[in-house]
Amino acid sequence: MNKLKLFSVGNWKDFNYYVFEKKNETIDVLAKLFVNVFELEMFLYSDCEKTGSHEKINFENRIDVHEGMVDDDSRVDIFYSDKKIFVTINCPEKLRLEFNQKLGEFFEMDEPSEVKDE
């Protein structure tokens, strides 16, 4: 499996943020990690009461949408833009370190390019 793209990571105290490429595969991996690390479940399917259908959500079509998951120790917020997925995580350091370690198995980040002064 080719690794998915992680564009940016940052942290401050008990808060981390991540910027990912906007692909359904990105959400599939993140949903598994959220369960494994934070015990937070993300809904990947939509139920339609009228038709009784149970369909996988196409996250690539979500724009300007926010969803969040929370428990006693952790909070995860996901924001969908037109081309990227922004994730913020508030939790104890131990959980953030575990999450970051597992991210490396599925995502890669390009080396930062140098900024040239004008």
Protein Blocks (a to p, Z undefined) as FASTA:
>chain_A
ZZdddfbdcdehjbccddddddfklmmmmmmmmmmmnopacdfbdcdfklopacdddfkl
pghiacddddfkbccdddddfkbccddddddfklmmmmmmmmmmmpccddddddddZZ
